[in-house]
Each structure stands twice: as structure tokens, then as C-alpha cells.
């Protein structure tokens, strides 16, 4: 027999175990001074419309009100929003038409609220069935179309890694030519995004080589040729030492935005030679706590910053465990449990991409961190999910 507040979670090896949720809500509240020592973006998820009659292969049906409300939540805590990135299921349920609408709506909302926004520029309009892989001119044209849309919306562009370019490029020179062409056209400095194959297997060998040292040299060559057009780089390789070595080689004035969801506290804290800013998917569920931690870092108190952020790494490593690209499922689960949306439905049906034990552990870790504004609501919703999946409460 369990107590009235307990939740029966799946136990290792079968059966169930009783978990008692925390009672006190988190201490964090919206508002506070602007973040000053680091530039911090949260890559935000999209909210599906649960009433839409769609198939997993059809266009995404987005709940625009809930999606934009979540972005206002992030802005209210002082974070920037990285829009239409892989956290928003770009290429995993959200096609280019949906991403374009998301960019237009979010950029308008950012302008109205004074929030900072940067948006992903890719080539995913080339993913429709074709008789042959896209050519390099087609890849450039797709990039140009998306770059023009993001700039016309008033957002900062993030040049994302392209599956089509990875398939079309025959050498590092093809990357140098393509990115050089785009950077010369950009009206303002952009963020370059190096997304590793753990996030998207189609990006294996990006920058023209599977050898990361060789790929890094090509990446840096792109930046060195156009330092005035590169605001920064987002590195998502889940390799802290490689990111540190890379950021030390950047030209003056070019930021490193960590995309390392395994090592972000130490990378943001930095060392005697510098630090990383942040553009992270884990800062979607961690938004208020992350903002509080960076405000502490703004005072110079690295020890308190680490004391607040280090305990979140276990949750992040859990959400981003292999296959890493399915981390979005845990992110959306936590948004539902936290009360940011009324359901656990994802575009493309991706709510089924993680096991029930995985989701239960995500709930337990998030509750332990105090991420839920209403712990009782989170517990009630988790019980309902468990019951539907055959774990009676």
C-alpha cells in the first residue's frame, strides 16, 4: 500500500517502486536583471495540436498558442530563444513549411516582447523524394531561401549543418565554397552550428572528413575567411576537451556557444583561457534554473553557479542518452508535467520514442531538482501516463 502522494514507478527488473514527490515548488520566479556575463539561448520545443487528425508522415499540426506561450516563458526569465532548431523537431516531424511559419510567428513575438531570438537556417526543403541527391547549387539555393526568410523576419540566422550538403559535398572545398558564399550574402553576423552525428547520423563526416581534427581545421578556415560575418559557433559534439581546444583557436570577437548537454556547467564557467556561452536544448526544461545560475555567475561566484547547475547534469545525460536525437521526447514530457502544455503529444508521434522507464526516470530526476512549479500537478499527470501504460497507481 502506498501513501496518497506517492507515485508507483517502474522498477528495474520489473515490478514497481514507490516514489514520494517533493512538496515545495521551486524558488525561481520570472524577471530579474538581464544576463550580462554570458549570452544564453534555449533551443525551444514545439507543442503539437492534440486535436489534429494527422499521420506521422504528414505535415506537423502545431498548437501555436501554446508554442508561443512557451517562448514567452523563456524570455520572461531572461533567456534568448534559439528557434526552429533540432529541439523543435526540425527534420524529425517539423518540415520546412512548418519551420518557416514557426520562424515568422516567433520572430514577431520576440519583437513584440523584446526577447532575443536566433533562428535555424538549413536546407530541409530538399528532403522531398527526388530522383537523385541534391546538387551543390541546389543546396546553396535552399540555404539562400531560408537565410532570406530569417533575415526578413528580423531574427539572427543560425547556419545549421545540412544533410543535403553532407550528401552532395565531395571534399572540404565544397564546404568552404558553400559557407563562404552564404556568409558573403549574410546581412549580419551569423552563428555557425556544428551538429555531431550523435544528434543526426546523416551528418557523419561533416566539413569533409570523418576525422574530427581535419574537420575542425576546415571549420576554422571558414571562420578565419569571414570573421566579421560570424558572431559565434555552436558546437554540439558532446566532447568538452574538443570544444575547449576549438574555442581557444577562434578569432577575437567570435563566441563559442556550447551545445554540449553533458558538460555545460564547466564549459560555461570557463577557465583561465576563456569560457563558452550557451545554446542548449537542455535549457528548455531548465530555463528558470539556468537563468538563476547565470545571474549568480554574473556576480563572479563560480562556486555557487556550479553548485546550482552541476546537479542538473544527471537529468541532462539521461534525456540525451543514446540514441541522442530522441532527447526531444523527454523535453516535451517535462514541459507537460510542468504545466506548460495540456498534453503529452508530439508532432510526428514522437512521444512514443522513449520507453516508459526512461520517462519515469526523467520525471523523478526533474522532480528532485524542483523543476515543477506545481509538484502535485506533475505527480497527477505522471500517474495518469503510467496508468495508461499499464502501471496502476
ZIPEGI-V644595 format. One record per helix or strand of 3 or more residues. SS is the DSSP state (@ for helix, = for strand). FROM is the first residue (numbers start at 1). TO is the last residue. If there is no record, write none. Layout:
((SS/FROM/TO) (SS/FROM/TO))
This chain:
((=/6/10) (=/16/20) (=/40/43) (@/64/76) (=/80/83) (@/86/88) (@/96/113) (=/117/121) (@/124/126) (@/136/152) (=/156/159) (@/163/168) (@/172/185) (=/190/195) (@/201/203) (@/206/208) (@/212/225) (@/227/229) (=/230/236) (@/240/247) (=/255/258) (@/264/269) (=/277/280) (@/287/298) (@/302/319) (@/324/337) (@/347/352) (@/356/369) (@/375/388))
